[in-house]
């Protein structure tokens, strides 16, 4: 019969170690950014969003509506602040709307 070890770890710690060990951090960061965009901007903006990418420290958002792109361009700093707050870390330095 196998021995049981008494040092227990939480699933969060184990998943974090697994993600780091297998170099999956970049992919999980992309997923977190997409979820944060939906949470911060809501369903109205989400319906006009075609793609969201985090390239280095630049959030690149492709929008299908030029009117919405123009409106959101006035609040890039606010979007950046809200996204970083939702993500819990300063991942985004600039926002580019295309």
C-alpha positions as CSV (number, residue, x, y, z in Angstrom):
1,X,0.0,0.0,0.0
2,X,1.3,3.5,-0.9
3,X,2.3,5.9,1.8
4,X,0.3,9.1,2.3
5,X,2.0,12.3,2.7
6,X,0.7,14.7,5.2
7,X,1.6,17.9,3.4
8,X,-1.5,19.0,1.7
9,X,-1.8,21.7,-0.9
10,X,-4.7,23.6,-2.3
11,X,-5.9,23.0,-5.8
12,X,-5.2,26.6,-6.6
13,X,-1.6,26.2,-5.7
14,X,-1.3,23.0,-7.6
15,X,-2.9,24.5,-10.7
16,X,-0.7,27.5,-10.5
17,X,2.4,25.3,-10.4
18,X,1.1,23.2,-13.3
19,X,0.4,26.2,-15.4
20,X,3.8,27.8,-14.7
21,X,5.7,24.5,-15.2
22,X,4.1,23.8,-18.6
23,X,4.4,27.4,-19.9
24,X,0.7,28.0,-20.1
25,X,0.6,31.4,-18.5
26,X,0.3,33.3,-21.7
27,X,-2.8,31.4,-22.8
28,X,-4.5,31.7,-19.5
29,X,-3.7,35.4,-19.4
30,X,-5.5,35.8,-22.8
31,X,-8.5,34.0,-21.4
32,X,-8.6,36.2,-18.3
33,X,-8.3,39.3,-20.5
34,X,-11.3,38.2,-22.7
35,X,-13.4,37.5,-19.6
36,X,-12.5,40.8,-18.0
37,X,-13.4,42.7,-21.2
38,X,-16.9,41.1,-21.1
39,X,-17.3,41.9,-17.4
40,X,-16.1,45.5,-17.7
41,X,-17.7,46.5,-21.0
42,X,-20.9,44.4,-20.9
43,X,-22.9,42.6,-23.6
44,X,-23.6,45.7,-25.7
45,X,-19.9,46.4,-26.5
46,X,-19.2,42.6,-26.6
47,X,-21.6,42.2,-29.5
48,X,-19.5,44.6,-31.6
49,X,-16.1,43.1,-30.5
50,X,-14.6,40.8,-33.1
51,X,-11.3,40.0,-31.3
52,X,-9.3,40.8,-28.1
53,X,-5.6,40.2,-27.7
54,X,-3.0,41.2,-25.2
55,X,0.3,41.7,-27.1
56,X,3.0,42.4,-24.6
57,X,1.4,45.2,-22.5
58,X,-0.9,46.5,-25.2
59,X,-4.6,45.5,-25.3
60,X,-5.7,45.3,-28.9
61,X,-9.4,45.3,-29.5
62,X,-11.0,45.0,-32.9
63,X,-14.5,46.5,-33.2
64,X,-16.9,46.1,-36.0
65,X,-18.5,49.5,-35.4
66,X,-16.6,52.7,-36.2
67,X,-19.0,54.8,-34.1
68,X,-18.4,52.6,-31.1
69,X,-14.6,52.7,-31.7
70,X,-14.7,56.5,-31.8
71,X,-16.8,56.7,-28.6
72,X,-14.5,54.3,-26.7
73,X,-11.4,56.1,-27.9
74,X,-12.2,59.0,-25.6
75,X,-12.1,56.7,-22.5
76,X,-9.0,54.6,-23.2
77,X,-7.4,55.5,-19.9
78,X,-10.6,54.6,-18.0
79,X,-10.8,51.3,-19.9
80,X,-7.2,50.5,-19.0
81,X,-7.8,51.3,-15.3
82,X,-10.9,49.2,-15.1
83,X,-9.4,46.3,-16.9
84,X,-6.3,46.3,-14.7
85,X,-8.5,46.5,-11.6
86,X,-10.6,43.6,-12.8
87,X,-7.6,41.5,-13.7
88,X,-6.0,42.3,-10.3
89,X,-2.6,43.3,-11.8
90,X,-1.2,45.9,-14.1
91,X,-1.0,43.9,-17.3
92,X,-2.2,46.6,-19.6
93,X,-0.2,49.7,-20.3
94,X,-2.0,51.0,-23.4
95,X,-5.3,50.3,-25.2
96,X,-5.5,50.2,-29.0
97,X,-8.9,50.1,-30.7
98,X,-9.0,49.0,-34.3
